[in-house]
Amino acid sequence: MTATGVTLHLRVTPNAGRDAIDGPETRGDGSCYLRLRVSAVPDKGKANAAVIALLAKN
């Protein structure tokens, strides 16, 4: 948490077969992120909008 909110690190796979939150993962250096997949293409913000919608829905 920060003084103004929460910092969320994401790893997003666009052009996936489905929209899903796959769960948390840990990198080799110990940092954590949330893995997501969205079916939207990474063009003109479509994948970013799909990520926001997916997170808002869950």
N, CA and C atoms as a LAMMPS dump frame, in Angstrom:
ITEM: TIMESTEP
0
ITEM: NUMBER OF ATOMS
174
ITEM: BOX BOUNDS ff ff ff
-5.0000000000000000e+02 5.0000000000000000e+02
-5.0000000000000000e+02 5.0000000000000000e+02
-5.0000000000000000e+02 5.0000000000000000e+02
ITEM: ATOMS id mol type element x y z
1 1 1 N 0.843 -1.174 0
2 1 2 C 0 0 0
3 1 3 C 0.884 1.232 0
4 2 1 N 0.324 2.288 -0.54
5 2 2 C 0.994 3.576 -0.529
6 2 3 C 0.103 4.569 0.197
7 3 1 N 0.576 5.768 0.355
8 3 2 C -0.211 6.799 1.031
9 3 3 C -1.475 7.151 0.245
10 4 1 N -1.454 6.912 -1.064
11 4 2 C -2.606 7.287 -1.892
12 4 3 C -3.372 6.095 -2.458
13 5 1 N -2.949 4.876 -2.129
14 5 2 C -3.666 3.715 -2.666
15 5 3 C -2.805 2.475 -2.67
16 6 1 N -3.011 1.637 -3.658
17 6 2 C -2.325 0.358 -3.766
18 6 3 C -1.596 0.306 -5.102
19 7 1 N -0.388 -0.22 -5.09
20 7 2 C 0.343 -0.459 -6.327
21 7 3 C 0.179 -1.928 -6.687
22 8 1 N -0.321 -2.195 -7.873
23 8 2 C -0.579 -3.554 -8.322
24 8 3 C 0.286 -3.829 -9.547
25 9 1 N 1.148 -4.814 -9.462
26 9 2 C 2.002 -5.191 -10.584
27 9 3 C 1.308 -6.316 -11.351
28 10 1 N 1.177 -6.134 -12.663
29 10 2 C 0.459 -7.087 -13.503
30 10 3 C 1.361 -7.63 -14.596
31 11 1 N 1.085 -8.838 -15
32 11 2 C 1.67 -9.416 -16.204
33 11 3 C 0.493 -9.856 -17.054
34 12 1 N 0.308 -9.191 -18.188
35 12 2 C -0.88 -9.392 -19.018
36 12 3 C -0.506 -10.071 -20.327
37 13 1 N -1.292 -11.074 -20.694
38 13 2 C -1.162 -11.738 -21.982
39 13 3 C -2.353 -11.332 -22.841
40 14 1 N -2.149 -10.473 -23.855
41 14 2 C -3.244 -10.124 -24.764
42 14 3 C -3.429 -11.22 -25.808
43 15 1 N -4.503 -11.146 -26.56
44 15 2 C -4.816 -12.126 -27.616
45 15 3 C -4.982 -13.532 -27.064
46 16 1 N -5.364 -13.649 -25.811
47 16 2 C -5.56 -14.965 -25.197
48 16 3 C -6.922 -15.528 -25.631
49 17 1 N -7.125 -16.77 -25.387
50 17 2 C -8.381 -17.42 -25.76
51 17 3 C -9.549 -17.027 -24.874
52 18 1 N -9.251 -16.452 -23.694
53 18 2 C -10.311 -16.08 -22.76
54 18 3 C -9.806 -14.973 -21.84
55 19 1 N -10.724 -14.33 -21.166
56 19 2 C -10.375 -13.346 -20.15
57 19 3 C -10.342 -14.06 -18.806
58 20 1 N -9.226 -13.947 -18.093
59 20 2 C -9.107 -14.653 -16.815
60 20 3 C -8.009 -14.049 -15.963
61 21 1 N -8.191 -14.19 -14.661
62 21 2 C -7.144 -13.879 -13.702
63 21 3 C -6.543 -15.219 -13.298
64 22 1 N -5.292 -15.435 -13.656
65 22 2 C -4.642 -16.712 -13.387
66 22 3 C -4.085 -16.793 -11.971
67 23 1 N -3.893 -15.662 -11.325
68 23 2 C -3.424 -15.665 -9.943
69 23 3 C -2.055 -15.043 -9.789
70 24 1 N -1.593 -15.005 -8.544
71 24 2 C -0.293 -14.389 -8.271
72 24 3 C 0.864 -15.306 -8.654
73 25 1 N 1.97 -14.7 -9.039
74 25 2 C 3.193 -15.436 -9.34
75 25 3 C 4.368 -14.665 -8.759
76 26 1 N 5.457 -15.379 -8.52
77 26 2 C 6.662 -14.772 -7.966
78 26 3 C 7.803 -14.942 -8.961
79 27 1 N 8.524 -13.862 -9.202
80 27 2 C 9.688 -13.911 -10.084
81 27 3 C 10.887 -14.45 -9.313
82 28 1 N 11.949 -14.728 -10.034
83 28 2 C 13.165 -15.23 -9.427
84 28 3 C 13.782 -14.276 -8.421
85 29 1 N 13.532 -12.969 -8.609
86 29 2 C 14.106 -11.982 -7.683
87 29 3 C 13.233 -11.769 -6.443
88 30 1 N 12.116 -12.507 -6.345
89 30 2 C 11.238 -12.402 -5.183
90 30 3 C 10.082 -11.442 -5.335
91 31 1 N 10.065 -10.647 -6.401
92 31 2 C 8.947 -9.73 -6.607
93 31 3 C 7.715 -10.506 -7.079
94 32 1 N 6.543 -10.009 -6.729
95 32 2 C 5.287 -10.682 -7.061
96 32 3 C 4.476 -9.857 -8.039
97 33 1 N 3.676 -10.536 -8.822
98 33 2 C 2.767 -9.883 -9.75
99 33 3 C 1.532 -10.75 -9.934
100 34 1 N 0.503 -10.159 -10.492
101 34 2 C -0.738 -10.866 -10.779
102 34 3 C -0.779 -11.153 -12.275
103 35 1 N -0.936 -12.412 -12.64
104 35 2 C -0.974 -12.793 -14.058
105 35 3 C -2.418 -12.768 -14.553
106 36 1 N -2.625 -12.052 -15.659
107 36 2 C -3.936 -11.929 -16.298
108 36 3 C -3.825 -12.312 -17.752
109 37 1 N -4.945 -12.719 -18.323
110 37 2 C -5.019 -12.914 -19.773
111 37 3 C -6.312 -12.28 -20.276
112 38 1 N -6.234 -11.631 -21.413
113 38 2 C -7.411 -11.016 -22.02
114 38 3 C -7.456 -11.385 -23.496
115 39 1 N -8.653 -11.514 -24.008
116 39 2 C -8.809 -11.894 -25.414
117 39 3 C -8.657 -10.706 -26.358
118 40 1 N -8.676 -9.495 -25.824
119 40 2 C -8.565 -8.295 -26.645
120 40 3 C -7.157 -8.166 -27.231
121 41 1 N -7.091 -7.519 -28.382
122 41 2 C -5.803 -7.29 -29.044
123 41 3 C -5.109 -6.069 -28.438
124 42 1 N -3.781 -6.044 -28.448
125 42 2 C -3.051 -4.898 -27.913
126 42 3 C -2.966 -3.773 -28.938
127 43 1 N -4.101 -3.202 -29.265
128 43 2 C -4.167 -2.152 -30.282
129 43 3 C -5.047 -1.017 -29.786
130 44 1 N -4.496 0.174 -29.735
131 44 2 C -5.238 1.392 -29.371
132 44 3 C -5.935 1.279 -28.021
133 45 1 N -5.276 0.616 -27.066
134 45 2 C -5.802 0.545 -25.711
135 45 3 C -6.865 -0.511 -25.468
136 46 1 N -7.148 -1.345 -26.447
137 46 2 C -8.201 -2.36 -26.273
138 46 3 C -7.859 -3.371 -25.192
139 47 1 N -6.616 -3.839 -25.165
140 47 2 C -6.214 -4.802 -24.128
141 47 3 C -6.219 -4.135 -22.756
142 48 1 N -5.773 -2.895 -22.681
143 48 2 C -5.785 -2.179 -21.398
144 48 3 C -7.213 -2.013 -20.88
145 49 1 N -8.13 -1.678 -21.758
146 49 2 C -9.529 -1.537 -21.359
147 49 3 C -10.097 -2.873 -20.884
148 50 1 N -9.698 -3.955 -21.545
149 50 2 C -10.162 -5.282 -21.141
150 50 3 C -9.61 -5.662 -19.763
151 51 1 N -8.375 -5.272 -19.474
152 51 2 C -7.795 -5.537 -18.155
153 51 3 C -8.569 -4.789 -17.073
154 52 1 N -8.863 -3.529 -17.315
155 52 2 C -9.618 -2.722 -16.347
156 52 3 C -11.006 -3.337 -16.115
157 53 1 N -11.66 -3.751 -17.185
158 53 2 C -12.984 -4.366 -17.056
159 53 3 C -12.911 -5.673 -16.281
160 54 1 N -11.889 -6.483 -16.553
161 54 2 C -11.724 -7.764 -15.864
162 54 3 C -11.491 -7.55 -14.366
163 55 1 N -10.622 -6.619 -14.023
164 55 2 C -10.362 -6.339 -12.622
165 55 3 C -11.591 -5.756 -11.923
166 56 1 N -12.332 -4.916 -12.613
167 56 2 C -13.525 -4.304 -12.027
168 56 3 C -14.619 -5.341 -11.777
169 57 1 N -14.672 -6.344 -12.656
170 57 2 C -15.704 -7.384 -12.537
171 57 3 C -15.427 -8.333 -11.377
172 58 1 N -14.176 -8.488 -11.044
173 58 2 C -13.797 -9.439 -10.003
174 58 3 C -13.489 -8.677 -8.774
